[in-house]
């Protein structure tokens, strides 16, 4: 039986106003811990035979090329070095909001994509024939600078993935309870996002999920590890991170993210991130392509 490692909750740089984020990396090893994040993810790895892939309760050794789609915010995943000796690993990661695709899944034209995403709640791995077909699309997507065309290319990529007959589910665990929790957390996040500039009361948030205050408090602690106050602060700081990276003035970040004052924002941000908001913005000059 695979030992369950501690699960890290990743904070993606993807903002609410963007469709997806693309990372195109060259590296010599896998260092990111087992993690989850609210965004769906398509991950391509090339040049790392012998590396290990963890998706839910699945642990497999990958070949020269590996392509996986994860459509479940609570499905843990990671790639580890394992027996890989390569020092030239190529990884393309696309993270995207569930809402980007879910709004179309009830349409007839998206029937095959709907079936793909239903299975991708457990993570799906694509065979070499599909990888051969879509790898040029992946590469073009990393180079496309026009936002509109990038979105169109991404939808074409998802359609091509859905038309293959060589993908398989990875995690064997049926997760009806966890999937229900995922939907509840998504509903809560959407509510908080809509009212982030307001004084959000725990009673109102609990009512959104049809829970009592005590049940809601236990639910939130179980699935996020946070109480309601910390959860709200985490959401606001995460929003502030996106706005700081986009160059928004500090007063605008404070107003748009629901902080009481500039001084309070500086205090809680430095406590959470270890640096002031201005220092964080200066340090966040990593290469990334936001579409």
Backbone as CSV, one residue per row, in Angstrom:
resi,resn,N_x,N_y,N_z,CA_x,CA_y,CA_z,C_x,C_y,C_z
1,UNK,0.851,-1.205,0.000,0.000,0.000,0.000,0.879,1.245,0.000
2,UNK,0.526,2.236,-0.808,1.320,3.439,-0.896,1.142,4.293,0.348
3,UNK,2.249,4.783,0.923,2.191,5.657,2.080,1.634,7.009,1.659
4,UNK,0.706,7.540,2.423,0.089,8.814,2.084,0.934,9.961,2.614
5,UNK,1.545,10.769,1.723,2.356,11.884,2.186,1.489,13.070,2.573
6,UNK,2.098,14.031,3.249,1.380,15.247,3.595,1.022,15.985,2.311
7,UNK,-0.193,16.494,2.245,-0.677,17.121,1.016,-0.554,18.641,1.132
8,UNK,0.111,19.239,0.164,0.325,20.683,0.110,-0.755,21.312,-0.758
9,UNK,-1.328,22.426,-0.288,-2.355,23.124,-1.067,-1.689,24.246,-1.860
10,UNK,-1.537,23.997,-3.163,-0.832,24.934,-4.033,-1.675,26.164,-4.310
11,UNK,-1.031,27.325,-4.390,-1.692,28.558,-4.774,-1.256,28.902,-6.198
12,UNK,-2.120,28.659,-7.153,-1.796,28.917,-8.554,-1.768,30.421,-8.822
13,UNK,-0.912,30.882,-9.751,-0.913,32.301,-10.132,-2.090,32.677,-11.023
14,UNK,-2.938,31.720,-11.357,-4.081,31.991,-12.229,-5.087,32.893,-11.521
15,UNK,-5.444,34.006,-12.155,-6.413,34.924,-11.556,-7.826,34.582,-12.003
16,UNK,-8.800,35.154,-11.326,-10.206,34.900,-11.649,-10.579,35.438,-13.028
17,UNK,-9.831,36.426,-13.520,-10.173,37.058,-14.799,-9.427,36.449,-15.981
18,UNK,-8.584,35.456,-15.715,-7.853,34.787,-16.790,-8.429,33.401,-17.030
19,UNK,-8.237,32.891,-18.229,-8.776,31.574,-18.593,-7.878,30.443,-18.132
20,UNK,-6.587,30.586,-18.365,-5.655,29.551,-17.938,-4.244,30.113,-17.859
21,UNK,-3.371,29.344,-17.256,-1.963,29.706,-17.151,-1.141,28.550,-17.709
22,UNK,-0.080,28.880,-18.452,0.779,27.877,-19.071,2.188,28.003,-18.511
23,UNK,2.740,26.891,-18.055,4.130,26.844,-17.622,4.895,25.931,-18.590
24,UNK,5.992,26.403,-19.112,6.845,25.609,-19.999,8.232,25.574,-19.360
25,UNK,8.591,24.439,-18.765,9.801,24.365,-17.945,10.783,23.327,-18.470
26,UNK,12.058,23.611,-18.279,13.134,22.646,-18.419,13.779,22.504,-17.050
27,UNK,13.955,21.280,-16.589,14.512,21.099,-15.256,15.248,19.770,-15.165
28,UNK,15.955,19.584,-14.060,16.767,18.376,-13.889,16.184,17.408,-12.869
29,UNK,15.142,17.830,-12.150,14.522,16.938,-11.166,13.139,17.448,-10.809
30,UNK,12.350,16.603,-10.136,11.020,16.967,-9.645,11.130,17.295,-8.153
31,UNK,10.754,18.498,-7.785,10.910,18.930,-6.392,9.602,19.325,-5.724
32,UNK,8.510,19.451,-6.510,7.257,19.933,-5.921,6.590,18.808,-5.135
33,UNK,6.055,19.103,-3.944,5.462,18.048,-3.106,4.113,17.571,-3.631
34,UNK,3.616,16.490,-3.061,2.252,16.032,-3.352,1.302,17.172,-2.985
35,UNK,0.397,17.503,-3.889,-0.388,18.712,-3.684,-1.768,18.617,-4.333
36,UNK,-2.612,19.584,-3.992,-3.913,19.791,-4.630,-4.061,21.281,-4.889
37,UNK,-5.004,21.636,-5.756,-5.316,23.039,-6.009,-6.692,23.122,-6.657
38,UNK,-7.391,24.254,-6.518,-8.758,24.364,-7.057,-8.830,24.238,-8.568
39,UNK,-7.752,24.584,-9.263,-7.764,24.584,-10.715,-7.634,23.157,-11.274
40,UNK,-8.229,22.920,-12.444,-7.983,21.689,-13.189,-6.595,21.802,-13.827
41,UNK,-6.028,20.644,-14.195,-4.658,20.673,-14.705,-4.428,19.633,-15.795
42,UNK,-3.716,20.047,-16.837,-3.197,19.144,-17.857,-1.682,19.215,-17.761
43,UNK,-1.034,18.062,-17.553,0.410,18.068,-17.337,1.100,17.099,-18.294
44,UNK,2.094,17.620,-19.024,2.884,16.837,-19.973,4.326,16.791,-19.494
45,UNK,4.893,15.596,-19.440,6.289,15.415,-19.036,7.002,14.631,-20.122
46,UNK,8.160,15.127,-20.529,8.955,14.474,-21.564,10.404,14.361,-21.092
47,UNK,11.019,13.234,-21.380,12.425,13.061,-21.049,12.686,12.679,-19.617
48,UNK,11.718,11.997,-18.973,11.907,11.591,-17.574,11.521,10.126,-17.364
49,UNK,12.001,9.207,-18.219,11.647,7.792,-18.003,12.153,7.300,-16.650
50,UNK,11.325,6.544,-15.965,11.686,6.049,-14.646,11.169,6.900,-13.512
51,UNK,10.683,8.114,-13.825,10.101,8.958,-12.774,8.787,8.340,-12.293
52,UNK,8.361,8.726,-11.102,7.125,8.201,-10.525,6.037,9.260,-10.569
53,UNK,4.829,8.819,-10.901,3.672,9.697,-10.946,2.665,9.267,-9.885
54,UNK,2.269,10.214,-9.015,1.274,9.958,-7.976,0.007,10.714,-8.345
55,UNK,-1.103,9.973,-8.524,-2.418,10.574,-8.772,-3.407,9.854,-7.861
56,UNK,-3.910,10.534,-6.842,-4.798,9.867,-5.894,-4.089,8.685,-5.262
57,UNK,-4.688,7.494,-5.374,-4.058,6.296,-4.805,-3.246,5.531,-5.847
58,UNK,-3.009,6.156,-7.003,-2.227,5.524,-8.067,-0.764,5.942,-7.974
59,UNK,0.127,4.966,-8.055,1.565,5.220,-8.114,2.128,4.411,-9.266
60,UNK,2.624,5.107,-10.304,3.133,4.434,-11.489,4.476,5.022,-11.905
61,UNK,5.268,4.197,-12.580,6.510,4.653,-13.200,6.189,5.072,-14.629
62,UNK,6.619,6.263,-15.012,6.259,6.775,-16.329,7.329,6.431,-17.373
63,UNK,6.936,6.530,-18.633,7.834,6.271,-19.756,8.464,7.587,-20.220
64,UNK,8.952,7.596,-21.451,9.628,8.781,-21.997,8.697,9.993,-22.051
65,UNK,7.405,9.755,-22.333,6.437,10.849,-22.379,5.220,10.486,-21.534
66,UNK,4.701,11.477,-20.823,3.565,11.248,-19.926,2.621,12.433,-20.031
67,UNK,1.332,12.155,-20.184,0.330,13.219,-20.299,-0.874,12.852,-19.456
68,UNK,-1.244,13.733,-18.520,-2.305,13.452,-17.557,-3.230,14.658,-17.434
69,UNK,-4.544,14.382,-17.358,-5.546,15.412,-17.088,-6.169,15.138,-15.730
70,UNK,-6.227,16.171,-14.883,-6.808,16.066,-13.543,-7.945,17.074,-13.445
71,UNK,-9.160,16.592,-13.219,-10.340,17.455,-13.136,-11.038,17.228,-11.802
72,UNK,-10.314,17.471,-10.739,-10.842,17.300,-9.383,-9.965,18.118,-8.440
73,UNK,-10.499,19.195,-7.836,-9.695,20.056,-6.973,-9.113,19.350,-5.752
74,UNK,-9.653,18.195,-5.377,-9.168,17.498,-4.187,-8.388,16.229,-4.514
75,UNK,-8.032,16.027,-5.779,-7.270,14.836,-6.154,-5.780,15.149,-6.042
76,UNK,-5.127,14.536,-5.087,-3.702,14.807,-4.859,-2.889,14.268,-6.033
77,UNK,-1.761,14.953,-6.321,-0.923,14.522,-7.431,0.485,15.086,-7.290
78,UNK,1.428,14.414,-7.929,2.823,14.853,-7.957,3.615,13.949,-8.869
79,UNK,4.732,14.463,-9.349,5.707,13.663,-10.074,6.991,13.668,-9.252
80,UNK,7.598,12.501,-9.075,8.804,12.350,-8.267,9.927,11.732,-9.110
81,UNK,11.169,11.944,-8.701,12.315,11.466,-9.484,12.322,9.952,-9.656
82,UNK,11.993,9.207,-8.606,12.009,7.752,-8.715,13.338,7.258,-9.245
83,UNK,13.300,6.477,-10.329,14.520,5.938,-10.939,14.987,6.774,-12.126
84,UNK,14.426,7.963,-12.288,14.800,8.826,-13.406,16.203,9.385,-13.197
85,UNK,17.042,9.292,-14.226,18.409,9.818,-14.154,18.621,10.978,-15.129
86,UNK,17.579,11.363,-15.833,17.689,12.442,-16.814,17.917,13.788,-16.130
87,UNK,18.720,14.623,-16.761,18.931,15.988,-16.269,18.311,17.011,-17.218
88,UNK,17.544,16.529,-18.197,16.904,17.418,-19.173,15.431,17.041,-19.304
89,UNK,14.665,17.384,-18.288,13.237,17.076,-18.244,12.456,18.270,-18.790
90,UNK,11.526,17.992,-19.686,10.671,19.038,-20.253,9.256,18.845,-19.713
91,UNK,8.700,19.897,-19.113,7.354,19.816,-18.532,6.518,20.992,-19.009
92,UNK,5.335,20.691,-19.513,4.358,21.719,-19.872,3.129,21.507,-18.998
93,UNK,2.777,22.514,-18.220,1.629,22.435,-17.323,0.625,23.516,-17.679
94,UNK,-0.632,23.120,-17.829,-1.713,24.075,-18.073,-2.706,23.952,-16.925
95,UNK,-2.911,25.019,-16.189,-3.909,25.056,-15.126,-5.045,25.969,-15.564
96,UNK,-6.287,25.530,-15.343,-7.430,26.310,-15.811,-8.596,26.170,-14.847
97,UNK,-9.444,27.198,-14.837,-10.617,27.190,-13.970,-11.617,26.126,-14.430
98,UNK,-12.226,25.442,-13.475,-13.266,24.474,-13.814,-14.393,25.141,-14.602
99,UNK,-14.700,26.384,-14.267,-15.808,27.087,-14.926,-15.540,27.328,-16.406
100,UNK,-14.275,27.325,-16.813,-13.953,27.549,-18.219,-14.581,26.484,-19.101
101,UNK,-14.587,25.243,-18.628,-15.100,24.140,-19.436,-16.473,23.670,-18.979
102,UNK,-16.771,23.776,-17.686,-18.018,23.219,-17.169,-19.249,23.902,-17.744
103,UNK,-19.119,25.168,-18.125,-20.280,25.874,-18.674,-20.717,25.320,-20.025
104,UNK,-19.861,24.511,-20.671,-20.185,23.964,-21.987,-20.494,22.466,-21.962
105,UNK,-20.300,21.810,-20.824,-20.346,20.358,-20.811,-21.740,19.773,-21.026
106,UNK,-22.780,20.594,-20.911,-24.122,20.071,-21.173,-24.552,20.282,-22.629
107,UNK,-23.639,20.807,-23.463,-23.950,21.041,-24.873,-23.627,19.792,-25.688
108,UNK,-24.433,19.546,-26.709,-24.255,18.349,-27.536,-22.873,18.277,-28.171
109,UNK,-22.350,19.433,-28.576,-21.067,19.443,-29.268,-19.899,19.074,-28.348
110,UNK,-20.148,19.067,-27.051,-19.090,18.762,-26.090,-19.287,17.388,-25.450
111,UNK,-20.024,16.517,-26.130,-20.352,15.214,-25.540,-19.084,14.421,-25.186
112,UNK,-18.147,14.350,-26.097,-16.932,13.566,-25.833,-16.067,14.233,-24.765
113,UNK,-16.067,15.566,-24.751,-15.307,16.289,-23.725,-15.941,16.061,-22.355
114,UNK,-17.283,16.027,-22.317,-17.981,15.750,-21.064,-17.597,14.385,-20.519
115,UNK,-17.548,13.394,-21.370,-17.171,12.050,-20.937,-15.731,12.020,-20.430
116,UNK,-14.845,12.746,-21.101,-13.449,12.810,-20.673,-13.335,13.418,-19.277
117,UNK,-14.025,14.521,-19.057,-13.900,15.207,-17.772,-14.555,14.429,-16.639
118,UNK,-15.588,13.684,-16.941,-16.202,12.844,-15.909,-15.192,11.810,-15.404
119,UNK,-14.422,11.243,-16.308,-13.414,10.253,-15.923,-12.183,10.916,-15.310
120,UNK,-11.900,12.161,-15.750,-10.722,12.863,-15.258,-10.854,13.311,-13.814
121,UNK,-12.048,13.136,-13.207,-12.187,13.394,-11.772,-11.279,12.461,-10.973
122,UNK,-10.919,11.312,-11.571,-9.970,10.389,-10.943,-8.575,10.521,-11.542
123,UNK,-8.411,11.475,-12.474,-7.163,11.596,-13.201,-7.133,10.596,-14.337
124,UNK,-6.776,11.047,-15.532,-6.649,10.128,-16.657,-5.281,10.297,-17.303
125,UNK,-4.724,9.175,-17.753,-3.452,9.145,-18.454,-3.714,8.794,-19.919
126,UNK,-3.051,9.513,-20.827,-3.271,9.319,-22.254,-2.180,8.433,-22.851
127,UNK,-2.575,7.603,-23.822,-1.645,6.712,-24.483,-0.756,7.452,-25.477
128,UNK,0.237,6.718,-25.996,1.226,7.340,-26.873,0.621,7.822,-28.185
129,UNK,-0.408,7.153,-28.678,-1.031,7.595,-29.930,-1.646,8.977,-29.770
130,UNK,-2.339,9.200,-28.664,-2.928,10.515,-28.419,-1.842,11.554,-28.190
131,UNK,-0.806,11.190,-27.447,0.288,12.136,-27.219,0.923,12.547,-28.544
132,UNK,1.127,11.576,-29.451,1.667,11.904,-30.774,0.800,12.938,-31.478
133,UNK,-0.500,12.788,-31.350,-1.435,13.657,-32.063,-1.497,15.062,-31.465
134,UNK,-1.401,15.166,-30.141,-1.616,16.472,-29.503,-0.336,17.201,-29.119
135,UNK,0.799,16.526,-29.163,2.032,17.195,-28.746,2.328,18.455,-29.560
136,UNK,2.116,18.461,-30.885,2.309,19.724,-31.624,1.374,20.832,-31.141
137,UNK,0.146,20.474,-30.764,-0.789,21.477,-30.247,-0.294,22.063,-28.930
138,UNK,0.256,21.209,-28.084,0.815,21.675,-26.819,1.944,22.674,-27.053
139,UNK,2.825,22.334,-27.960,3.970,23.208,-28.229,3.534,24.544,-28.807
140,UNK,2.575,24.504,-29.730,2.068,25.756,-30.304,1.430,26.623,-29.222
141,UNK,0.720,25.987,-28.302,0.046,26.721,-27.236,1.039,27.472,-26.356
142,UNK,2.218,26.911,-26.134,3.226,27.593,-25.305,3.808,28.809,-26.011
143,UNK,3.655,28.880,-27.335,4.241,29.986,-28.102,3.217,31.017,-28.558
144,UNK,1.926,30.692,-28.436,0.867,31.596,-28.919,0.787,32.823,-28.020
145,UNK,0.871,34.018,-28.620,0.825,35.263,-27.853,-0.534,35.945,-27.896
146,UNK,-1.379,35.547,-28.818,-2.705,36.147,-28.920,-3.662,35.406,-27.985
147,UNK,-4.201,36.121,-27.011,-5.046,35.493,-25.994,-6.245,34.770,-26.560
148,UNK,-6.932,35.394,-27.523,-8.123,34.778,-28.097,-7.773,33.477,-28.801
149,UNK,-6.741,33.514,-29.649,-6.352,32.299,-30.370,-5.861,31.213,-29.414
150,UNK,-5.241,31.630,-28.325,-4.791,30.644,-27.339,-5.959,29.871,-26.747
151,UNK,-7.038,30.589,-26.438,-8.215,29.921,-25.881,-8.808,28.965,-26.912
152,UNK,-8.880,29.393,-28.167,-9.407,28.525,-29.212,-8.538,27.274,-29.393
153,UNK,-7.233,27.463,-29.354,-6.321,26.319,-29.476,-6.470,25.381,-28.289
154,UNK,-6.709,25.940,-27.117,-6.872,25.107,-25.930,-8.126,24.241,-26.043
155,UNK,-9.217,24.809,-26.528,-10.436,24.026,-26.708,-10.243,22.937,-27.766
156,UNK,-9.498,23.260,-28.800,-9.190,22.233,-29.815,-8.377,21.111,-29.179
157,UNK,-7.420,21.469,-28.338,-6.603,20.473,-27.645,-7.475,19.549,-26.797
158,UNK,-8.397,20.128,-26.025,-9.279,19.303,-25.187,-10.138,18.377,-26.052
159,UNK,-10.622,18.896,-27.178,-11.436,18.063,-28.076,-10.614,16.895,-28.621
160,UNK,-9.393,17.165,-29.036,-8.533,16.097,-29.561,-8.240,15.055,-28.487
161,UNK,-8.029,15.496,-27.260,-7.812,14.552,-26.163,-9.041,13.671,-25.956
162,UNK,-10.225,14.265,-26.067,-11.457,13.522,-25.810,-11.772,12.506,-26.900
163,UNK,-11.208,12.688,-28.104,-11.514,11.793,-29.222,-10.658,10.531,-29.214
164,UNK,-9.623,10.502,-28.390,-8.782,9.313,-28.322,-9.474,8.184,-27.580
165,UNK,-9.062,6.961,-27.879,-9.639,5.807,-27.187,-8.583,5.108,-26.330
166,UNK,-7.494,5.826,-26.045,-6.392,5.202,-25.310,-6.106,5.882,-23.971
167,UNK,-7.113,6.574,-23.413,-6.885,7.135,-22.077,-7.566,6.256,-21.028
168,UNK,-7.023,6.294,-19.828,-7.505,5.423,-18.750,-7.487,6.181,-17.429
169,UNK,-8.392,5.791,-16.543,-8.447,6.403,-15.220,-7.290,5.902,-14.369
170,UNK,-6.804,6.759,-13.494,-5.646,6.422,-12.678,-6.016,6.077,-11.236
171,UNK,-6.661,6.999,-10.530,-7.026,6.730,-9.141,-8.198,5.764,-9.105
172,UNK,-8.076,4.700,-8.345,-9.124,3.673,-8.310,-10.224,4.001,-7.312
173,UNK,-10.009,5.009,-6.499,-10.946,5.311,-5.429,-12.195,5.996,-5.959
174,UNK,-13.352,5.447,-5.627,-14.614,6.137,-5.900,-14.828,7.166,-4.808
175,UNK,-15.144,8.419,-5.199,-15.150,9.495,-4.221,-16.484,10.241,-4.185
176,UNK,-17.609,9.567,-3.961,-18.864,10.313,-3.942,-18.916,11.350,-2.837
177,UNK,-18.419,10.980,-1.635,-18.441,11.941,-0.536,-17.477,13.080,-0.801
178,UNK,-16.261,12.742,-1.292,-15.275,13.769,-1.556,-15.722,14.664,-2.694
179,UNK,-16.346,14.074,-3.720,-16.822,14.891,-4.828,-17.897,15.864,-4.360
180,UNK,-18.747,15.402,-3.440,-19.750,16.281,-2.861,-19.082,17.430,-2.114
181,UNK,-18.021,17.116,-1.387,-17.291,18.150,-0.654,-16.643,19.133,-1.623
182,UNK,-16.136,18.624,-2.727,-15.532,19.490,-3.740,-16.558,20.493,-4.258
183,UNK,-17.753,20.013,-4.560,-18.801,20.906,-5.059,-19.181,21.944,-4.014
184,UNK,-19.239,21.519,-2.759,-19.562,22.453,-1.682,-18.480,23.520,-1.533
185,UNK,-17.224,23.104,-1.622,-16.121,24.061,-1.519,-16.122,25.026,-2.701
186,UNK,-16.464,24.530,-3.880,-16.549,25.399,-5.047,-17.671,26.426,-4.876
187,UNK,-18.799,25.969,-4.329,-19.914,26.883,-4.086,-19.528,27.955,-3.061
188,UNK,-18.825,27.531,-2.009,-18.378,28.479,-0.984,-17.409,29.493,-1.584
189,UNK,-16.451,29.006,-2.367,-15.461,29.915,-2.962,-16.134,30.921,-3.882
190,UNK,-17.105,30.476,-4.668,-17.810,31.382,-5.572,-18.556,32.463,-4.780
191,UNK,-19.169,32.054,-3.663,-19.893,33.016,-2.815,-18.934,34.046,-2.237
192,UNK,-17.804,33.583,-1.721,-16.826,34.494,-1.123,-16.264,35.438,-2.186
193,UNK,-15.979,34.921,-3.369,-15.461,35.767,-4.448,-16.439,36.880,-4.807
194,UNK,-17.739,36.548,-4.816,-18.757,37.551,-5.182,-18.891,38.633,-4.126
195,UNK,-18.624,38.288,-2.874,-18.868,39.217,-1.766,-17.587,39.607,-1.035
196,UNK,-16.447,39.456,-1.700,-15.167,39.617,-1.013,-14.968,41.021,-0.450
197,UNK,-15.589,42.032,-1.041,-15.427,43.398,-0.533,-16.371,43.704,0.626
198,UNK,-17.214,42.748,0.985,-18.201,42.967,2.041,-17.751,42.292,3.347
199,UNK,-18.494,42.546,4.397,-18.273,41.872,5.677,-19.021,40.532,5.630
200,UNK,-18.303,39.477,5.303,-18.929,38.169,5.104,-19.082,37.470,6.459
201,UNK,-20.302,37.128,6.808,-20.561,36.477,8.092,-20.567,34.959,7.944
202,UNK,-20.088,34.307,8.958,-20.030,32.847,8.939,-21.428,32.244,8.802
203,UNK,-22.408,32.862,9.430,-23.783,32.359,9.362,-24.288,32.349,7.923
204,UNK,-23.982,33.419,7.176,-24.424,33.506,5.783,-23.711,32.468,4.917
205,UNK,-22.410,32.293,5.156,-21.655,31.303,4.384,-22.170,29.896,4.657
206,UNK,-22.470,29.609,5.914,-22.997,28.294,6.272,-24.344,28.057,5.604
207,UNK,-25.158,29.110,5.529,-26.481,28.974,4.906,-26.370,28.653,3.424
208,UNK,-25.345,29.184,2.767,-25.135,28.900,1.350,-24.961,27.404,1.129
209,UNK,-24.343,26.729,2.092,-24.111,25.285,1.980,-25.176,24.475,2.716
210,UNK,-26.229,25.157,3.187,-27.319,24.491,3.925,-26.792,23.749,5.158
211,UNK,-25.909,24.417,5.887,-25.333,23.831,7.102,-25.554,24.757,8.284
212,UNK,-25.563,24.176,9.464,-25.539,24.980,10.675,-24.135,25.538,10.867
213,UNK,-23.992,26.512,11.763,-22.662,27.084,12.014,-21.676,26.017,12.477
214,UNK,-22.105,25.157,13.379,-21.187,24.149,13.926,-20.800,23.116,12.868
215,UNK,-21.790,22.687,12.069,-21.486,21.723,10.994,-20.570,22.346,9.959
216,UNK,-20.834,23.600,9.623,-20.013,24.306,8.654,-18.580,24.453,9.155
217,UNK,-18.423,24.782,10.424,-17.086,24.946,11.000,-16.301,23.638,10.931
218,UNK,-16.963,22.521,11.240,-16.290,21.213,11.177,-15.938,20.862,9.728
219,UNK,-16.874,21.126,8.817,-16.655,20.845,7.399,-15.443,21.616,6.871
220,UNK,-15.380,22.908,7.185,-14.300,23.747,6.686,-12.955,23.304,7.262
221,UNK,-12.940,22.991,8.535,-11.698,22.553,9.171,-11.218,21.232,8.573
222,UNK,-12.161,20.324,8.314,-11.811,19.012,7.767,-11.230,19.123,6.371
223,UNK,-11.820,19.972,5.524,-11.454,19.987,4.118,-10.451,21.074,3.735
224,UNK,-10.215,22.056,4.607,-9.234,23.093,4.290,-8.162,23.231,5.366
225,UNK,-8.426,22.686,6.552,-7.482,22.845,7.653,-7.544,24.217,8.296
226,UNK,-8.558,25.021,7.946,-8.657,26.392,8.452,-10.007,26.654,9.102
227,UNK,-10.038,27.621,10.027,-11.319,28.118,10.502,-11.821,29.170,9.511
228,UNK,-13.028,29.693,9.752,-13.646,30.571,8.753,-12.871,31.884,8.598
229,UNK,-12.407,32.450,9.697,-11.645,33.694,9.631,-10.373,33.518,8.814
230,UNK,-9.656,32.438,9.079,-8.416,32.171,8.341,-8.707,31.879,6.867
231,UNK,-9.826,31.193,6.607,-10.207,30.886,5.226,-10.454,32.175,4.446
232,UNK,-11.221,33.105,5.018,-11.486,34.378,4.342,-10.194,35.139,4.093
233,UNK,-9.321,35.166,5.084,-8.053,35.871,4.923,-7.209,35.220,3.837
234,UNK,-7.227,33.903,3.783,-6.465,33.182,2.760,-6.984,33.524,1.365
235,UNK,-8.300,33.574,1.200,-8.882,33.931,-0.096,-8.470,35.344,-0.488
236,UNK,-8.560,36.271,0.458,-8.243,37.674,0.163,-6.763,37.854,-0.170
237,UNK,-5.898,37.181,0.557,-4.465,37.291,0.275,-4.148,36.683,-1.082
238,UNK,-4.804,35.567,-1.412,-4.580,34.946,-2.715,-5.024,35.879,-3.842
239,UNK,-6.166,36.547,-3.659,-6.607,37.534,-4.643,-5.603,38.679,-4.748
240,UNK,-5.100,39.119,-3.600,-4.135,40.223,-3.582,-2.862,39.844,-4.332
241,UNK,-2.436,38.599,-4.198,-1.248,38.132,-4.909,-1.420,38.296,-6.412
242,UNK,-2.574,37.891,-6.938,-2.827,38.017,-8.368,-2.799,39.485,-8.799
243,UNK,-3.406,40.352,-7.996,-3.475,41.757,-8.377,-2.120,42.439,-8.259
244,UNK,-1.332,42.043,-7.264,0.015,42.598,-7.141,0.866,42.222,-8.344
245,UNK,0.727,40.971,-8.793,1.506,40.515,-9.948,1.082,41.229,-11.229
246,UNK,-0.172,41.663,-11.275,-0.646,42.361,-12.471,-0.345,43.855,-12.430
247,UNK,0.261,44.327,-11.315,0.691,45.719,-11.219,-0.319,46.680,-10.636
248,UNK,-1.398,46.185,-10.013,-2.409,47.071,-9.428,-1.811,47.884,-8.279
249,UNK,-2.174,49.145,-8.156,-1.710,49.960,-7.025,-2.199,49.368,-5.698
250,UNK,-1.421,49.565,-4.655,-1.752,49.004,-3.348,-3.144,49.425,-2.880
251,UNK,-3.533,50.699,-2.968,-4.884,51.081,-2.514,-5.988,50.332,-3.264
252,UNK,-5.782,50.077,-4.569,-6.776,49.336,-5.342,-6.856,47.889,-4.873
253,UNK,-5.707,47.283,-4.586,-5.689,45.908,-4.086,-6.452,45.820,-2.768
254,UNK,-6.206,46.778,-1.890,-6.892,46.807,-0.596,-8.396,46.896,-0.789
255,UNK,-8.836,47.764,-1.679,-10.276,47.964,-1.903,-10.914,46.767,-2.581
256,UNK,-10.251,46.215,-3.593,-10.849,45.131,-4.375,-10.854,43.789,-3.639
257,UNK,-9.971,43.649,-2.667,-9.856,42.364,-1.969,-10.496,42.373,-0.587
258,UNK,-11.087,43.486,-0.195,-11.858,43.512,1.042,-11.073,43.705,2.315
259,UNK,-9.864,44.291,2.232,-9.102,44.574,3.447,-9.575,45.896,4.051
260,UNK,-9.494,46.003,5.382,-10.036,47.175,6.065,-9.227,48.442,5.839
261,UNK,-7.905,48.297,5.705,-7.035,49.453,5.536,-5.715,49.007,4.933
262,UNK,-4.939,49.970,4.456,-3.627,49.662,3.888,-2.708,49.099,4.969
263,UNK,-2.747,49.686,6.154,-1.863,49.219,7.233,-2.206,47.782,7.646
264,UNK,-3.505,47.465,7.710,-3.921,46.093,8.047,-3.477,45.126,6.954
265,UNK,-3.631,45.536,5.692,-3.202,44.693,4.571,-1.707,44.397,4.655
266,UNK,-0.902,45.422,4.906,0.543,45.216,5.025,0.858,44.234,6.148
267,UNK,0.159,44.393,7.281,0.452,43.553,8.454,0.122,42.089,8.192
268,UNK,-1.075,41.805,7.671,-1.468,40.408,7.480,-0.739,39.783,6.293
269,UNK,-0.423,40.598,5.271,0.292,40.054,4.120,1.709,39.653,4.505
270,UNK,2.377,40.505,5.259,3.748,40.168,5.667,3.757,38.958,6.587
271,UNK,2.755,38.839,7.452,2.678,37.673,8.334,2.481,36.391,7.521
272,UNK,1.678,36.481,6.447,1.380,35.295,5.637,2.515,34.942,4.685
273,UNK,3.139,35.957,4.090,4.123,35.709,3.023,5.567,35.971,3.438
274,UNK,5.767,36.621,4.583,7.126,36.887,5.042,7.758,38.133,4.456
275,UNK,7.049,38.790,3.538,7.528,40.030,2.916,6.361,40.999,2.806
276,UNK,6.653,42.278,2.597,5.582,43.249,2.394,4.999,43.079,0.994
277,UNK,3.821,43.633,0.740,3.244,43.540,-0.611,4.163,44.095,-1.694
278,UNK,4.835,45.215,-1.421,5.743,45.809,-2.407,6.932,44.896,-2.647
279,UNK,7.501,44.338,-1.575,8.630,43.418,-1.724,8.225,42.171,-2.500
280,UNK,7.006,41.682,-2.237,6.525,40.498,-2.948,6.428,40.773,-4.441
281,UNK,5.887,41.928,-4.798,5.734,42.261,-6.221,7.095,42.350,-6.898
282,UNK,8.073,42.871,-6.202,9.412,43.000,-6.781,10.081,41.642,-6.959
283,UNK,9.713,40.695,-6.096,10.345,39.379,-6.150,9.666,38.426,-7.132
284,UNK,8.445,38.755,-7.540,7.673,37.821,-8.369,7.875,38.102,-9.848
285,UNK,9.094,37.962,-10.291,9.425,38.189,-11.697,9.723,36.894,-12.418
286,UNK,9.119,35.784,-11.968,9.337,34.497,-12.619,8.773,34.516,-14.038
287,UNK,9.334,33.656,-14.868,8.788,33.508,-16.210,7.492,32.708,-16.158
288,UNK,6.412,33.296,-16.667,5.148,32.587,-16.789,4.327,33.269,-17.874
289,UNK,3.493,32.507,-18.519,2.644,33.026,-19.581,1.206,32.944,-19.129
290,UNK,0.561,34.090,-18.945,-0.838,34.136,-18.542,-1.686,34.442,-19.758
291,UNK,-2.695,33.600,-19.993,-3.576,33.797,-21.143,-4.929,34.274,-20.631
